[in-house]
Amino acid sequence: MRSWFAEALADIMAAAFVCCIVIIGAVLPASGNEGTTVRPVVSNDPTVAPDSKTGAALTGIVLNVTPRRPDVPLGSSVTLDIAMTNVTTTILSIGVSSPETDFQLEIRDPSGYVRKIERENEVIFGIRTGIINPGASLVRTYTIDKGFINAPGKYRIVVKSRLDRLDRKAVVIVPSKPVTVTITEQSKKRPDVCGDISHSYKTLDPYNGARKSGLTLKLGVKQSSVPKDSPIVLEI
């Protein structure tokens, strides 16, 4: 009797020992990976589309940039109209804040130097939802401060925007096609020797004007009749 009981007890203890070994093997990490847990890694870095066509395929949106004026006088700001066009057959929604927050600019100056304009690590407030129907465009306006374009010549500008991928699983930086803006030098204005004094003196009649200044102005016309589009010559 004792022999049968002892054998049964030994079998139970052996089975319990095997179970413990299996459980411990499942809990302990494998050799060479001690203290680590393998998980799928999701990158926070957005995908950078190399061109607007690839960006449209990933996000469904094309950026089209149009300068308000292709030629801008030196010392003036440059205004861009940015059209975000939905090229899909479904309605798309995007987050909309200020243009300075929503877009990044790359400006190549006449010497070839590239300057980037973007806001990084900024807390964004006042985000609203922009709805873009299929084939429609949401047009935004971006004004480049004159301090960023401060020399005459041709400037090549690319606008970029961070947009959700169509599957909403990642963010894509979508560029526009480059546009060119020419900064022109202003013509030098001939200095006014006398200056404008009309704001400080009242108009006087010839008699009082001569009495106060000691000068008399006489006006003569060389031709009483002048053909159309011809200059009028005065003798003072």
Buried (B, 14 or more C-beta within 10 A) or exposed (E): EEEEEEEEEEEEEEEEEEEEEEEEEEEEEEEEEEEEEEEEEEEEEBBEBEEBEBBBEBBBBBBBBEBEEEEBEBEEEBBBEBBBBBBBEEEBEBBBBBBBBBBBBBBBBEEEEEEEBEEEEEEEEEEEEBEBEEEEBBEBEBEBEBEBBEEBBEBBBBBBBBBBBBEEEBBBBBBBEEBEBBBEEEEEEEEEEEEEEEEEEEEEEEEEBEEEEEEEEEEEEEEEEEEEEEEEEEEE
